[in-house]
């Protein structure tokens, strides 16, 4: 449970789900919006991770 | 269509009374938001939005519990430390789960744990999301959504 990536994915899943349920009323729309949000969160994190790779603390 | 008939139609439309907008029950909306704060999703359940209410009721406390499990800390309300105060206010947004955790002595946090910051993130964000859910319930109760 100490995998940064795994925890980030769980976090993105929770946040995406709550936002999707708040923003959309129909289940189909919720799944589409939540899925898009989730993929965006994870993709952004991975991209930023690689961008910051050459700059360790 | 002639000018006369257009004018008479406009006059008829202007004379027609518009829809009566009833005053939204603000006190009810406040009560809904308060219930939503104490019990995550409670406001939506009260308003009959079962699907949304049940999802919030499960997801938000689960997220908070994962934060505690990851050895996150529930920050004290200390005005001397502004950043900690903000985190504490966000934690407070969890409502009843926060109170139960506090009374049970959970949320001490272990700074040296590898997951400490993750735990803080989960507990703080679950509180902020619950505040957002409360505002959503408030809007629904006022008929804005």
N, CA and C atoms of all chains as a GROMACS GRO file, in nm:
protein
  606
    1UNK      N    1   0.084  -0.122   0.000
    1UNK     CA    2   0.000   0.000   0.000
    1UNK      C    3   0.086   0.126   0.000
    2UNK      N    4   0.218   0.110  -0.020
    2UNK     CA    5   0.304   0.227  -0.020
    2UNK      C    6   0.342   0.271  -0.160
    3UNK      N    7   0.276   0.211  -0.261
    3UNK     CA    8   0.305   0.249  -0.398
    3UNK      C    9   0.244   0.386  -0.426
    4UNK      N   10   0.328   0.481  -0.463
    4UNK     CA   11   0.279   0.616  -0.492
    4UNK      C   12   0.177   0.612  -0.605
    5UNK      N   13   0.209   0.535  -0.708
    5UNK     CA   14   0.121   0.530  -0.825
    5UNK      C   15  -0.016   0.472  -0.787
    6UNK      N   16  -0.014   0.364  -0.712
    6UNK     CA   17  -0.140   0.300  -0.673
    6UNK      C   18  -0.226   0.394  -0.588
    7UNK      N   19  -0.163   0.463  -0.493
    7UNK     CA   20  -0.239   0.557  -0.409
    7UNK      C   21  -0.292   0.673  -0.492
    8UNK      N   22  -0.213   0.718  -0.587
    8UNK     CA   23  -0.258   0.827  -0.674
    8UNK      C   24  -0.378   0.783  -0.758
    9UNK      N   25  -0.375   0.659  -0.805
    9UNK     CA   26  -0.485   0.608  -0.885
    9UNK      C   27  -0.613   0.597  -0.801
   10UNK      N   28  -0.600   0.547  -0.678
   10UNK     CA   29  -0.716   0.539  -0.588
   10UNK      C   30  -0.772   0.678  -0.562
   11UNK      N   31  -0.682   0.772  -0.533
   11UNK     CA   32  -0.725   0.909  -0.505
   11UNK      C   33  -0.798   0.968  -0.626
   12UNK      N   34  -0.740   0.950  -0.744
   12UNK     CA   35  -0.802   1.002  -0.866
   12UNK      C   36  -0.940   0.939  -0.887
   13UNK      N   37  -0.951   0.811  -0.856
   13UNK     CA   38  -1.078   0.742  -0.871
   13UNK      C   39  -1.185   0.800  -0.780
   14UNK      N   40  -1.152   0.822  -0.654
   14UNK     CA   41  -1.248   0.878  -0.559
   14UNK      C   42  -1.293   1.018  -0.603
   15UNK      N   43  -1.196   1.102  -0.634
   15UNK     CA   44  -1.228   1.241  -0.668
   15UNK      C   45  -1.311   1.246  -0.798
   16UNK      N   46  -1.272   1.165  -0.896
   16UNK     CA   47  -1.346   1.162  -1.022
   16UNK      C   48  -1.490   1.118  -1.000
   17UNK      N   49  -1.506   1.016  -0.917
   17UNK     CA   50  -1.641   0.964  -0.891
   17UNK      C   51  -1.730   1.071  -0.827
   18UNK      N   52  -1.676   1.138  -0.725
   18UNK     CA   53  -1.757   1.238  -0.655
   18UNK      C   54  -1.790   1.355  -0.749
   19UNK      N   55  -1.691   1.401  -0.825
   19UNK     CA   56  -1.718   1.512  -0.918
   19UNK      C   57  -1.821   1.472  -1.023
   20UNK      N   58  -1.808   1.350  -1.075
   20UNK     CA   59  -1.901   1.305  -1.178
   20UNK      C   60  -2.044   1.298  -1.124
   21UNK      N   61  -2.058   1.251  -1.002
   21UNK     CA   62  -2.193   1.239  -0.943
   21UNK      C   63  -2.250   1.377  -0.912
   22UNK      N   64  -2.164   1.470  -0.874
   22UNK     CA   65  -2.212   1.606  -0.847
   22UNK      C   66  -2.254   1.675  -0.977
   23UNK      N   67  -2.170   1.661  -1.078
   23UNK     CA   68  -2.189   1.740  -1.200
   23UNK      C   69  -2.298   1.686  -1.292
   24UNK      N   70  -2.315   1.554  -1.296
   24UNK     CA   71  -2.407   1.494  -1.392
   24UNK      C   72  -2.519   1.419  -1.321
   25UNK      N   73  -2.636   1.416  -1.385
   25UNK     CA   74  -2.751   1.350  -1.324
   25UNK      C   75  -2.775   1.209  -1.378
   26UNK      N   76  -2.751   1.190  -1.506
   26UNK     CA   77  -2.777   1.059  -1.567
   26UNK      C   78  -2.656   0.967  -1.547
   27UNK      N   79  -2.681   0.839  -1.513
   27UNK     CA   80  -2.570   0.746  -1.490
   27UNK      C   81  -2.473   0.736  -1.609
   28UNK      N   82  -2.528   0.737  -1.732
   28UNK     CA   83  -2.440   0.727  -1.849
   28UNK      C   84  -2.346   0.847  -1.856
   29UNK      N   85  -2.403   0.965  -1.832
   29UNK     CA   86  -2.321   1.086  -1.833
   29UNK      C   87  -2.217   1.084  -1.721
   30UNK      N   88  -2.260   1.030  -1.606
   30UNK     CA   89  -2.167   1.022  -1.492
   30UNK      C   90  -2.048   0.934  -1.526
   31UNK      N   91  -2.076   0.820  -1.590
   31UNK     CA   92  -1.967   0.728  -1.625
   31UNK      C   93  -1.873   0.793  -1.726
   32UNK      N   94  -1.931   0.858  -1.827
   32UNK     CA   95  -1.848   0.923  -1.930
   32UNK      C   96  -1.762   1.034  -1.870
   33UNK      N   97  -1.826   1.121  -1.793
   33UNK     CA   98  -1.755   1.235  -1.735
   33UNK      C   99  -1.652   1.188  -1.633
   34UNK      N  100  -1.693   1.094  -1.547
   34UNK     CA  101  -1.601   1.042  -1.445
   34UNK      C  102  -1.483   0.972  -1.509
   35UNK      N  103  -1.508   0.895  -1.612
   35UNK     CA  104  -1.400   0.825  -1.682
   35UNK      C  105  -1.301   0.922  -1.744
   36UNK      N  106  -1.356   1.024  -1.806
   36UNK     CA  107  -1.270   1.124  -1.870
   36UNK      C  108  -1.184   1.196  -1.765
   37UNK      N  109  -1.249   1.228  -1.653
   37UNK     CA  110  -1.178   1.298  -1.545
   37UNK      C  111  -1.067   1.209  -1.488
   38UNK      N  112  -1.102   1.082  -1.467
   38UNK     CA  113  -1.005   0.988  -1.409
   38UNK      C  114  -0.883   0.972  -1.499
   39UNK      N  115  -0.909   0.951  -1.628
   39UNK     CA  116  -0.798   0.935  -1.723
   39UNK      C  117  -0.714   1.063  -1.728
   40UNK      N  118  -0.782   1.179  -1.723
   40UNK     CA  119  -0.710   1.306  -1.726
   40UNK      C  120  -0.620   1.321  -1.604
   41UNK      N  121  -0.675   1.286  -1.486
   41UNK     CA  122  -0.595   1.296  -1.363
   41UNK      C  123  -0.470   1.209  -1.372
   42UNK      N  124  -0.491   1.083  -1.408
   42UNK     CA  125  -0.379   0.989  -1.410
   42UNK      C  126  -0.278   1.028  -1.518
   43UNK      N  127  -0.327   1.063  -1.636
   43UNK     CA  128  -0.236   1.101  -1.745
   43UNK      C  129  -0.156   1.225  -1.707
   44UNK      N  130  -0.222   1.323  -1.648
   44UNK     CA  131  -0.152   1.446  -1.607
   44UNK      C  132  -0.043   1.414  -1.504
   45UNK      N  133  -0.077   1.328  -1.408
   45UNK     CA  134   0.022   1.292  -1.305
   45UNK      C  135   0.142   1.223  -1.367
   46UNK      N  136   0.118   1.132  -1.461
   46UNK     CA  137   0.228   1.059  -1.524
   46UNK      C  138   0.315   1.156  -1.606
   47UNK      N  139   0.249   1.244  -1.681
   47UNK     CA  140   0.323   1.340  -1.764
   47UNK      C  141   0.408   1.432  -1.676
   48UNK      N  142   0.348   1.484  -1.568
   48UNK     CA  143   0.424   1.572  -1.479
   48UNK      C  144   0.536   1.496  -1.409
   49UNK      N  145   0.509   1.370  -1.378
   49UNK     CA  146   0.614   1.287  -1.317
   49UNK      C  147   0.736   1.278  -1.407
   50UNK      N  148   0.712   1.255  -1.538
   50UNK     CA  149   0.824   1.246  -1.630
   50UNK      C  150   0.890   1.381  -1.654
   51UNK      N  151   0.811   1.488  -1.654
   51UNK     CA  152   0.869   1.621  -1.672
   51UNK      C  153   0.963   1.654  -1.555
   52UNK      N  154   0.922   1.614  -1.435
   52UNK     CA  155   1.003   1.645  -1.316
   52UNK      C  156   1.115   1.545  -1.292
   53UNK      N  157   1.117   1.439  -1.372
   53UNK     CA  158   1.218   1.332  -1.353
   53UNK      C  159   1.361   1.386  -1.354
   54UNK      N  160   1.396   1.480  -1.444
   54UNK     CA  161   1.536   1.530  -1.444
   54UNK      C  162   1.567   1.623  -1.328
   55UNK      N  163   1.467   1.658  -1.248
   55UNK     CA  164   1.490   1.753  -1.139
   55UNK      C  165   1.461   1.689  -1.003
   56UNK      N  166   1.546   1.600  -0.959
   56UNK     CA  167   1.522   1.537  -0.828
   56UNK      C  168   1.542   1.638  -0.716
   57UNK      N  169   1.484   1.610  -0.601
   57UNK     CA  170   1.497   1.702  -0.487
   57UNK      C  171   1.642   1.712  -0.439
   58UNK      N  172  -4.786   3.828  -4.216
   58UNK     CA  173  -4.850   3.879  -4.095
   58UNK      C  174  -4.839   4.032  -4.095
   59UNK      N  175  -4.955   4.098  -4.076
   59UNK     CA  176  -4.954   4.243  -4.080
   59UNK      C  177  -4.903   4.303  -3.951
   60UNK      N  178  -4.877   4.436  -3.962
   60UNK     CA  179  -4.822   4.504  -3.844
   60UNK      C  180  -4.922   4.507  -3.729
   61UNK      N  181  -5.053   4.525  -3.767
   61UNK     CA  182  -5.155   4.536  -3.663
   61UNK      C  183  -5.165   4.406  -3.581
   62UNK      N  184  -5.168   4.294  -3.656
   62UNK     CA  185  -5.183   4.166  -3.585
   62UNK      C  186  -5.060   4.136  -3.499
   63UNK      N  187  -4.941   4.176  -3.547
   63UNK     CA  188  -4.820   4.158  -3.466
   63UNK      C  189  -4.827   4.239  -3.337
   64UNK      N  190  -4.873   4.364  -3.352
   64UNK     CA  191  -4.882   4.450  -3.234
   64UNK      C  192  -4.983   4.396  -3.133
   65UNK      N  193  -5.098   4.349  -3.186
   65UNK     CA  194  -5.201   4.298  -3.094
   65UNK      C  195  -5.150   4.171  -3.024
   66UNK      N  196  -5.071   4.090  -3.098
   66UNK     CA  197  -5.016   3.968  -3.037
   66UNK      C  198  -4.918   4.005  -2.925
   67UNK      N  199  -4.835   4.106  -2.952
   67UNK     CA  200  -4.740   4.152  -2.850
   67UNK      C  201  -4.815   4.203  -2.727
   68UNK      N  202  -4.922   4.275  -2.751
   68UNK     CA  203  -5.000   4.328  -2.639
   68UNK      C  204  -5.059   4.214  -2.556
   69UNK      N  205  -5.107   4.108  -2.627
   69UNK     CA  206  -5.165   3.994  -2.554
   69UNK      C  207  -5.058   3.924  -2.470
   70UNK      N  208  -4.940   3.907  -2.532
   70UNK     CA  209  -4.831   3.840  -2.459
   70UNK      C  210  -4.788   3.922  -2.339
   71UNK      N  211  -4.783   4.056  -2.358
   71UNK     CA  212  -4.741   4.143  -2.248
   71UNK      C  213  -4.842   4.141  -2.135
   72UNK      N  214  -4.972   4.127  -2.171
   72UNK     CA  215  -5.076   4.129  -2.068
   72UNK      C  216  -5.084   3.997  -1.992
   73UNK      N  217  -5.031   3.889  -2.055
   73UNK     CA  218  -5.040   3.758  -1.993
   73UNK      C  219  -4.951   3.754  -1.868
   74UNK      N  220  -5.003   3.710  -1.754
   74UNK     CA  221  -4.919   3.705  -1.634
   74UNK      C  222  -4.811   3.598  -1.646
   75UNK      N  223  -4.691   3.630  -1.600
   75UNK     CA  224  -4.580   3.536  -1.608
   75UNK      C  225  -4.591   3.430  -1.501
   76UNK      N  226  -4.502   3.333  -1.505
   76UNK     CA  227  -4.505   3.228  -1.403
   76UNK      C  228  -4.475   3.285  -1.265
   77UNK      N  229  -4.550   3.237  -1.169
   77UNK     CA  230  -4.530   3.286  -1.033
   77UNK      C  231  -4.410   3.214  -0.973
   78UNK      N  232  -4.308   3.290  -0.936
   78UNK     CA  233  -4.189   3.230  -0.876
   78UNK      C  234  -4.206   3.230  -0.726
   79UNK      N  235  -4.217   3.111  -0.668
   79UNK     CA  236  -4.234   3.104  -0.524
   79UNK      C  237  -4.100   3.127  -0.456
   80UNK      N  238  -4.102   3.182  -0.337
   80UNK     CA  239  -3.980   3.207  -0.263
   80UNK      C  240  -3.919   3.074  -0.223
   81UNK      N  241  -3.791   3.055  -0.256
   81UNK     CA  242  -3.729   2.929  -0.215
   81UNK      C  243  -3.717   2.923  -0.063
   82UNK      N  244  -3.736   2.804  -0.010
   82UNK     CA  245  -3.731   2.787   0.135
   82UNK      C  246  -3.585   2.778   0.179
   83UNK      N  247  -3.529   2.892   0.214
   83UNK     CA  248  -3.388   2.897   0.248
   83UNK      C  249  -3.356   2.818   0.375
   84UNK      N  250  -3.449   2.823   0.471
   84UNK     CA  251  -3.422   2.752   0.597
   84UNK      C  252  -3.417   2.602   0.574
   85UNK      N  253  -3.505   2.554   0.486
   85UNK     CA  254  -3.502   2.411   0.452
   85UNK      C  255  -3.370   2.376   0.384
   86UNK      N  256  -3.329   2.462   0.292
   86UNK     CA  257  -3.204   2.438   0.221
   86UNK      C  258  -3.085   2.436   0.317
   87UNK      N  259  -3.089   2.525   0.416
   87UNK     CA  260  -2.982   2.528   0.516
   87UNK      C  261  -2.982   2.398   0.598
   88UNK      N  262  -3.102   2.352   0.633
   88UNK     CA  263  -3.112   2.227   0.709
   88UNK      C  264  -3.059   2.109   0.627
   89UNK      N  265  -3.092   2.110   0.499
   89UNK     CA  266  -3.043   2.004   0.409
   89UNK      C  267  -2.891   2.006   0.403
   90UNK      N  268  -2.835   2.126   0.389
   90UNK     CA  269  -2.689   2.137   0.382
   90UNK      C  270  -2.625   2.093   0.513
   91UNK      N  271  -2.689   2.129   0.626
   91UNK     CA  272  -2.634   2.090   0.757
   91UNK      C  273  -2.637   1.939   0.773
   92UNK      N  274  -2.748   1.877   0.731
   92UNK     CA  275  -2.754   1.730   0.739
   92UNK      C  276  -2.648   1.668   0.649
   93UNK      N  277  -2.629   1.728   0.532
   93UNK     CA  278  -2.528   1.680   0.439
   93UNK      C  279  -2.388   1.691   0.497
   94UNK      N  280  -2.366   1.790   0.581
   94UNK     CA  281  -2.236   1.803   0.645
   94UNK      C  282  -2.218   1.694   0.752
   95UNK      N  283  -2.320   1.677   0.836
   95UNK     CA  284  -2.307   1.579   0.944
   95UNK      C  285  -2.295   1.438   0.888
   96UNK      N  286  -2.388   1.404   0.797
   96UNK     CA  287  -2.387   1.271   0.736
   96UNK      C  288  -2.360   1.290   0.586
   97UNK      N  289  -2.241   1.255   0.541
   97UNK     CA  290  -2.212   1.274   0.398
   97UNK      C  291  -2.319   1.207   0.310
   98UNK      N  292  -2.378   1.285   0.222
   98UNK     CA  293  -2.484   1.232   0.135
   98UNK      C  294  -2.622   1.241   0.196
   99UNK      N  295  -2.630   1.278   0.324
   99UNK     CA  296  -2.759   1.285   0.393
   99UNK      C  297  -2.853   1.388   0.331
  100UNK      N  298  -2.797   1.499   0.286
  100UNK     CA  299  -2.879   1.603   0.224
  100UNK      C  300  -2.946   1.553   0.097
  101UNK      N  301  -2.870   1.482   0.015
  101UNK     CA  302  -2.926   1.428  -0.109
  101UNK      C  303  -3.031   1.321  -0.079
  102UNK      N  304  -3.006   1.240   0.022
  102UNK     CA  305  -3.104   1.137   0.058
  102UNK      C  306  -3.234   1.201   0.105
  103UNK      N  307  -3.221   1.309   0.182
  103UNK     CA  308  -3.340   1.381   0.230
  103UNK      C  309  -3.421   1.434   0.111
  104UNK      N  310  -3.351   1.480   0.008
  104UNK     CA  311  -3.419   1.537  -0.108
  104UNK      C  312  -3.467   1.430  -0.206
  105UNK      N  313  -3.448   1.304  -0.170
  105UNK     CA  314  -3.496   1.195  -0.256
  105UNK      C  315  -3.401   1.156  -0.367
  106UNK      N  316  -3.280   1.208  -0.365
  106UNK     CA  317  -3.181   1.170  -0.467
  106UNK      C  318  -3.099   1.054  -0.413
  107UNK      N  319  -3.159   0.938  -0.420
  107UNK     CA  320  -3.102   0.821  -0.353
  107UNK      C  321  -2.968   0.777  -0.412
  108UNK      N  322  -2.962   0.776  -0.545
  108UNK     CA  323  -2.839   0.727  -0.610
  108UNK      C  324  -2.719   0.812  -0.567
  109UNK      N  325  -2.737   0.943  -0.578
  109UNK     CA  326  -2.627   1.033  -0.541
  109UNK      C  327  -2.596   1.022  -0.391
  110UNK      N  328  -2.703   1.025  -0.310
  110UNK     CA  329  -2.686   1.020  -0.166
  110UNK      C  330  -2.611   0.896  -0.120
  111UNK      N  331  -2.648   0.781  -0.176
  111UNK     CA  332  -2.584   0.656  -0.134
  111UNK      C  333  -2.437   0.652  -0.177
  112UNK      N  334  -2.410   0.704  -0.297
  112UNK     CA  335  -2.270   0.707  -0.342
  112UNK      C  336  -2.186   0.794  -0.248
  113UNK      N  337  -2.238   0.912  -0.214
  113UNK     CA  338  -2.163   1.001  -0.123
  113UNK      C  339  -2.150   0.936   0.016
  114UNK      N  340  -2.256   0.870   0.059
  114UNK     CA  341  -2.256   0.808   0.192
  114UNK      C  342  -2.150   0.700   0.204
  115UNK      N  343  -2.122   0.632   0.095
  115UNK     CA  344  -2.021   0.525   0.097
  115UNK      C  345  -1.882   0.581   0.068
  116UNK      N  346  -1.872   0.661  -0.037
  116UNK     CA  347  -1.741   0.702  -0.088
  116UNK      C  348  -1.667   0.798   0.007
  117UNK      N  349  -1.736   0.899   0.056
  117UNK     CA  350  -1.666   1.001   0.136
  117UNK      C  351  -1.612   0.946   0.269
  118UNK      N  352  -1.696   0.875   0.348
  118UNK     CA  353  -1.638   0.815   0.470
  118UNK      C  354  -1.530   0.712   0.440
  119UNK      N  355  -1.544   0.639   0.327
  119UNK     CA  356  -1.441   0.542   0.290
  119UNK      C  357  -1.308   0.613   0.261
  120UNK      N  358  -1.317   0.723   0.190
  120UNK     CA  359  -1.197   0.800   0.158
  120UNK      C  360  -1.132   0.853   0.287
  121UNK      N  361  -1.216   0.900   0.378
  121UNK     CA  362  -1.168   0.950   0.507
  121UNK      C  363  -1.101   0.837   0.586
  122UNK      N  364  -1.165   0.719   0.585
  122UNK     CA  365  -1.111   0.604   0.659
  122UNK      C  366  -0.977   0.561   0.599
  123UNK      N  367  -0.967   0.563   0.468
  123UNK     CA  368  -0.839   0.527   0.404
  123UNK      C  369  -0.731   0.626   0.447
  124UNK      N  370  -0.768   0.753   0.456
  124UNK     CA  371  -0.673   0.855   0.501
  124UNK      C  372  -0.621   0.826   0.641
  125UNK      N  373  -0.712   0.783   0.729
  125UNK     CA  374  -0.670   0.748   0.866
  125UNK      C  375  -0.584   0.623   0.865
  126UNK      N  376  -0.623   0.528   0.780
  126UNK     CA  377  -0.548   0.403   0.771
  126UNK      C  378  -0.406   0.427   0.721
  127UNK      N  379  -0.392   0.528   0.636
  127UNK     CA  380  -0.259   0.563   0.583
  127UNK      C  381  -0.180   0.648   0.682
  128UNK      N  382  -0.229   0.654   0.805
  128UNK     CA  383  -0.162   0.723   0.916
  128UNK      C  384  -0.157   0.874   0.898
  129UNK      N  385  -0.263   0.926   0.834
  129UNK     CA  386  -0.276   1.070   0.823
  129UNK      C  387  -0.315   1.130   0.957
  130UNK      N  388  -0.299   1.260   0.966
  130UNK     CA  389  -0.325   1.328   1.092
  130UNK      C  390  -0.451   1.414   1.080
  131UNK      N  391  -0.530   1.418   1.187
  131UNK     CA  392  -0.640   1.515   1.192
  131UNK      C  393  -0.586   1.638   1.262
  132UNK      N  394  -0.578   1.746   1.189
  132UNK     CA  395  -0.509   1.865   1.240
  132UNK      C  396  -0.593   1.936   1.346
  133UNK      N  397  -0.526   1.988   1.451
  133UNK     CA  398  -0.599   2.062   1.555
  133UNK      C  399  -0.633   2.204   1.509
  134UNK      N  400  -0.739   2.257   1.567
  134UNK     CA  401  -0.779   2.395   1.534
  134UNK      C  402  -0.690   2.492   1.612
  135UNK      N  403  -0.577   2.523   1.554
  135UNK     CA  404  -0.480   2.609   1.620
  135UNK      C  405  -0.460   2.737   1.539
  136UNK      N  406  -0.519   2.850   1.586
  136UNK     CA  407  -0.510   2.974   1.509
  136UNK      C  408  -0.366   3.024   1.494
  137UNK      N  409  -0.276   2.975   1.579
  137UNK     CA  410  -0.136   3.017   1.571
  137UNK      C  411  -0.064   2.960   1.450
  138UNK      N  412  -0.122   2.856   1.390
  138UNK     CA  413  -0.060   2.794   1.271
  138UNK      C  414  -0.160   2.797   1.156
  139UNK      N  415  -0.155   2.904   1.076
  139UNK     CA  416  -0.259   2.925   0.973
  139UNK      C  417  -0.276   2.806   0.877
  140UNK      N  418  -0.166   2.746   0.834
  140UNK     CA  419  -0.179   2.635   0.739
  140UNK      C  420  -0.245   2.513   0.804
  141UNK      N  421  -0.205   2.486   0.928
  141UNK     CA  422  -0.268   2.376   1.001
  141UNK      C  423  -0.415   2.406   1.027
  142UNK      N  424  -0.445   2.534   1.049
  142UNK     CA  425  -0.585   2.573   1.073
  142UNK      C  426  -0.669   2.544   0.949
  143UNK      N  427  -0.614   2.576   0.832
  143UNK     CA  428  -0.688   2.548   0.708
  143UNK      C  429  -0.712   2.398   0.691
  144UNK      N  430  -0.607   2.321   0.721
  144UNK     CA  431  -0.620   2.176   0.711
  144UNK      C  432  -0.724   2.124   0.810
  145UNK      N  433  -0.725   2.184   0.931
  145UNK     CA  434  -0.822   2.143   1.032
  145UNK      C  435  -0.965   2.174   0.988
  146UNK      N  436  -0.984   2.291   0.926
  146UNK     CA  437  -1.117   2.328   0.877
  146UNK      C  438  -1.162   2.231   0.767
  147UNK      N  439  -1.066   2.194   0.682
  147UNK     CA  440  -1.099   2.097   0.577
  147UNK      C  441  -1.135   1.962   0.639
  148UNK      N  442  -1.060   1.921   0.741
  148UNK     CA  443  -1.092   1.795   0.811
  148UNK      C  444  -1.232   1.799   0.871
  149UNK      N  445  -1.266   1.916   0.927
  149UNK     CA  446  -1.399   1.932   0.989
  149UNK      C  447  -1.512   1.907   0.890
  150UNK      N  448  -1.483   1.930   0.762
  150UNK     CA  449  -1.585   1.910   0.659
  150UNK      C  450  -1.636   1.768   0.651
  151UNK      N  451  -1.565   1.674   0.714
  151UNK     CA  452  -1.608   1.534   0.709
  151UNK      C  453  -1.729   1.505   0.796
  152UNK      N  454  -1.760   1.596   0.887
  152UNK     CA  455  -1.880   1.580   0.970
  152UNK      C  456  -1.869   1.469   1.072
  153UNK      N  457  -1.970   1.383   1.076
  153UNK     CA  458  -1.977   1.278   1.179
  153UNK      C  459  -1.855   1.185   1.179
  154UNK      N  460  -1.808   1.139   1.065
  154UNK     CA  461  -1.688   1.055   1.067
  154UNK      C  462  -1.569   1.124   1.135
  155UNK      N  463  -1.557   1.253   1.115
  155UNK     CA  464  -1.449   1.328   1.180
  155UNK      C  465  -1.468   1.327   1.332
  156UNK      N  466  -1.591   1.352   1.376
  156UNK     CA  467  -1.618   1.355   1.520
  156UNK      C  468  -1.593   1.218   1.582
  157UNK      N  469  -1.638   1.112   1.514
  157UNK     CA  470  -1.616   0.976   1.565
  157UNK      C  471  -1.467   0.947   1.575
  158UNK      N  472  -1.393   0.984   1.471
  158UNK     CA  473  -1.248   0.958   1.471
  158UNK      C  474  -1.180   1.036   1.582
  159UNK      N  475  -1.223   1.159   1.603
  159UNK     CA  476  -1.161   1.241   1.708
  159UNK      C  477  -1.189   1.183   1.846
  160UNK      N  478  -1.315   1.146   1.869
  160UNK     CA  479  -1.353   1.090   1.999
  160UNK      C  480  -1.281   0.957   2.022
  161UNK      N  481  -1.262   0.880   1.915
  161UNK     CA  482  -1.197   0.749   1.928
  161UNK      C  483  -1.045   0.759   1.939
  162UNK      N  484  -0.994   0.878   1.929
  162UNK     CA  485  -0.849   0.895   1.941
  162UNK      C  486  -0.773   0.859   1.814
  163UNK      N  487  -0.846   0.848   1.703
  163UNK     CA  488  -0.778   0.820   1.575
  163UNK      C  489  -0.724   0.952   1.518
  164UNK      N  490  -0.644   0.940   1.415
  164UNK     CA  491  -0.597   1.060   1.349
  164UNK      C  492  -0.483   1.129   1.420
  165UNK      N  493  -0.408   1.052   1.500
  165UNK     CA  494  -0.289   1.110   1.564
  165UNK      C  495  -0.182   1.140   1.459
  166UNK      N  496  -0.178   1.050   1.359
  166UNK     CA  497  -0.080   1.067   1.252
  166UNK      C  498   0.058   1.021   1.296
  167UNK      N  499   0.134   0.970   1.199
  167UNK     CA  500   0.272   0.930   1.229
  167UNK      C  501   0.359   0.991   1.121
  168UNK      N  502   0.430   1.097   1.159
  168UNK     CA  503   0.501   1.179   1.061
  168UNK      C  504   0.605   1.098   0.984
  169UNK      N  505   0.664   0.999   1.051
  169UNK     CA  506   0.771   0.923   0.985
  169UNK      C  507   0.716   0.815   0.891
  170UNK      N  508   0.584   0.794   0.892
  170UNK     CA  509   0.526   0.692   0.803
  170UNK      C  510   0.539   0.738   0.658
  171UNK      N  511   0.568   0.644   0.570
  171UNK     CA  512   0.585   0.678   0.428
  171UNK      C  513   0.455   0.731   0.368
  172UNK      N  514   0.344   0.690   0.427
  172UNK     CA  515   0.214   0.728   0.371
  172UNK      C  516   0.150   0.846   0.444
  173UNK      N  517   0.227   0.911   0.532
  173UNK     CA  518   0.170   1.020   0.614
  173UNK      C  519   0.105   1.129   0.528
  174UNK      N  520   0.180   1.177   0.428
  174UNK     CA  521   0.126   1.286   0.346
  174UNK      C  522   0.005   1.239   0.263
  175UNK      N  523   0.011   1.114   0.219
  175UNK     CA  524  -0.105   1.059   0.145
  175UNK      C  525  -0.227   1.055   0.236
  176UNK      N  526  -0.205   1.012   0.359
  176UNK     CA  527  -0.316   1.006   0.454
  176UNK      C  528  -0.377   1.143   0.475
  177UNK      N  529  -0.290   1.244   0.494
  177UNK     CA  530  -0.340   1.381   0.510
  177UNK      C  531  -0.421   1.424   0.387
  178UNK      N  532  -0.369   1.391   0.270
  178UNK     CA  533  -0.437   1.432   0.147
  178UNK      C  534  -0.576   1.368   0.139
  179UNK      N  535  -0.585   1.241   0.173
  179UNK     CA  536  -0.715   1.173   0.167
  179UNK      C  537  -0.814   1.234   0.266
  180UNK      N  538  -0.772   1.258   0.390
  180UNK     CA  539  -0.866   1.311   0.491
  180UNK      C  540  -0.907   1.454   0.458
  181UNK      N  541  -0.811   1.535   0.416
  181UNK     CA  542  -0.841   1.676   0.385
  181UNK      C  543  -0.933   1.685   0.263
  182UNK      N  544  -0.900   1.611   0.158
  182UNK     CA  545  -0.980   1.622   0.035
  182UNK      C  546  -1.119   1.562   0.055
  183UNK      N  547  -1.131   1.457   0.135
  183UNK     CA  548  -1.266   1.404   0.158
  183UNK      C  549  -1.352   1.507   0.230
  184UNK      N  550  -1.291   1.584   0.323
  184UNK     CA  551  -1.366   1.691   0.389
  184UNK      C  552  -1.406   1.801   0.293
  185UNK      N  553  -1.315   1.839   0.204
  185UNK     CA  554  -1.346   1.944   0.106
  185UNK      C  555  -1.454   1.896   0.009
  186UNK      N  556  -1.445   1.770  -0.032
  186UNK     CA  557  -1.547   1.717  -0.124
  186UNK      C  558  -1.684   1.715  -0.055
  187UNK      N  559  -1.684   1.682   0.075
  187UNK     CA  560  -1.814   1.681   0.145
  187UNK      C  561  -1.872   1.821   0.154
  188UNK      N  562  -1.787   1.922   0.169
  188UNK     CA  563  -1.838   2.061   0.167
  188UNK      C  564  -1.902   2.091   0.031
  189UNK      N  565  -1.837   2.044  -0.074
  189UNK     CA  566  -1.890   2.065  -0.209
  189UNK      C  567  -2.025   1.995  -0.225
  190UNK      N  568  -2.034   1.875  -0.169
  190UNK     CA  569  -2.159   1.799  -0.175
  190UNK      C  570  -2.269   1.872  -0.098
  191UNK      N  571  -2.233   1.933   0.016
  191UNK     CA  572  -2.331   2.012   0.093
  191UNK      C  573  -2.383   2.128   0.010
  192UNK      N  574  -2.293   2.198  -0.059
  192UNK     CA  575  -2.335   2.311  -0.142
  192UNK      C  576  -2.425   2.263  -0.256
  193UNK      N  577  -2.394   2.146  -0.311
  193UNK     CA  578  -2.477   2.090  -0.417
  193UNK      C  579  -2.617   2.060  -0.363
  194UNK      N  580  -2.624   2.001  -0.245
  194UNK     CA  581  -2.755   1.971  -0.184
  194UNK      C  582  -2.832   2.101  -0.158
  195UNK      N  583  -2.761   2.204  -0.115
  195UNK     CA  584  -2.823   2.335  -0.090
  195UNK      C  585  -2.885   2.389  -0.220
  196UNK      N  586  -2.810   2.380  -0.329
  196UNK     CA  587  -2.860   2.428  -0.458
  196UNK      C  588  -2.981   2.347  -0.504
  197UNK      N  589  -2.974   2.217  -0.483
  197UNK     CA  590  -3.088   2.131  -0.523
  197UNK      C  591  -3.211   2.168  -0.441
  198UNK      N  592  -3.192   2.191  -0.311
  198UNK     CA  593  -3.306   2.226  -0.224
  198UNK      C  594  -3.368   2.359  -0.265
  199UNK      N  595  -3.286   2.450  -0.318
  199UNK     CA  596  -3.339   2.580  -0.362
  199UNK      C  597  -3.397   2.575  -0.503
  200UNK      N  598  -3.385   2.460  -0.568
  200UNK     CA  599  -3.438   2.444  -0.703
  200UNK      C  600  -3.349   2.500  -0.811
  201UNK      N  601  -3.225   2.526  -0.778
  201UNK     CA  602  -3.132   2.580  -0.879
  201UNK      C  603  -3.082   2.472  -0.973
  202UNK      N  604  -3.092   2.346  -0.928
  202UNK     CA  605  -3.042   2.236  -1.013
  202UNK      C  606  -3.152   2.135  -1.035
   0.00000   0.00000   0.00000
